[in-house]
Amino acid sequence: MLRRLFLIIVLLLTASISALAQYQKIQGSVEQGGNTVSTQGVSSTTKGQKSFPSSTVTVYTAGTLNLATIYSDSAGTAKANPFTADSSGYWFFYGAPGNFDVKFSGTGISSPWTQGDYRINATVSSSSAL
């Protein structure tokens, strides 16, 4: 009897913990390669990676122009969409399972671009696996 009660308590705690972390994180930096490098005002034929701090990040449901519902943490605190990358170009959001396209535009970006098909997989909680 005591062993059975202990097992029930462990299962309930496991189910509660999985419910707390229901959203997963996607993150990156707003960067684009193929940019001309200049040193002391002189352009080079060398191409390099360029960061775009404080640019606008827009998240869509993959393959559509529908704004995705996104969150600022794993508990589900709402996050504006679009939002602004930080001063180093870092961006992140949390989302429910699905596929997302992320568009970068704004500050310093002459031609906005979209990186497609970021994926959040569904997780199986230990309580549903029993």
N, C-alpha and C positions, 0 to 999 in steps of 0.2 A: 504494500500500500504506500509506504513512504517513498519507495523507488519510483512508483508511478506518479506520485505528486511532484517529485523532483523533475521528472521528464516533462510533465505538463508545464511547470514553471519555466524550464529552459526553452521549450518551444514558444511559449508566450513572449519571453524576452527577445528571442531571435526574431520573431515576427514584428515586434515593436521596433527593434533597431532597423530592420529592413524598410519599414514604413517611413522612418525619419529621413532616409537618404533616397528619396524617390526620383530625383533628377540628377543627370550626369553632366559633366563639364566638357565643353569644347573651348579650346584656346589657341591663340597664335599671335603672330606679329604682322602688321601691315607692311609688307615688303614686296618689292618687284625687282627682278633682274633685268639686265639688258640696258641699263642706264649709262650714259656717257659720263666718264670720270673727268673732273677738272682739278688741276693742281695749280695754285697760285694764278688762277684765271686762264690757264692754258688747257684747252680740251685735248684729251687723249683718245686713241683708238681703243683703249681698254674699256671694256664694259664692266659694270659692277652692280651689286645689290644696293637698293636704296630703300630706306625706311621712310614712312609717312606718319609722323607723330600727330596725334589729335585729329585724325581723319574720321570720317563717318563710316560706321559699320552697320549694314542692314542685313537682317537674317530673314530668309524666305523658306517656306516649305519647298523642298527640292522639286525642281521642274515647273514651278509656278511663280507668279508674282504676288502670292499671298504672304503677308507678313506672318512670321511664325510667332507663337507665344513663347517667350523666353523668360528666364529667371536669373537673379543675381546670386543665388546660393542654392544648395541642394535641398533646402527646406521648402522652396517655392516662393520666395519673395520676388514679386514682379520686377522686371527690368524693362526700361523703355526700349522700343525698337522702331527706328534706328537709335544707336547710341554712339558715343565718342570714344575712340581708342585713347589710351593714356599718353603722356608726354614722350614715351619711348616707342609708341606704336603698338604696345601690347593690348590685346582684346580678349575677352572671354564671355561666355554665357553658359547657363545650364539649361537643359531641355529635357523633355520627355522623349521616350524612344521614337526614332524616326530619322529621316534624312533632311539635310538642310543645305541651302546654297547661301553663301556669304558674299555680299557685295561691298566693295571698298570705294569710297568717293570722298570728295571734299578737299581739305587742306593739302595743297601741293600736287594733287592728282589731276592731271589734265584729261585723261581718258579713264573713267571708272572701269573696274573689272570685277568679275564674279568668279569666285572659286567654288566649285560645285561638289555636291554630294558628301558633305561631312555626315557621319553616321553615329547615332546613339543606339546601341543595341538594348533590347529589353533584358532585364535581369530577372532571374528566377529566385524568389525568396525561398529559404529553407522550409518555410511552413507550407508553401504550395507544392514543394517537391515530394512531400510525404504522401 
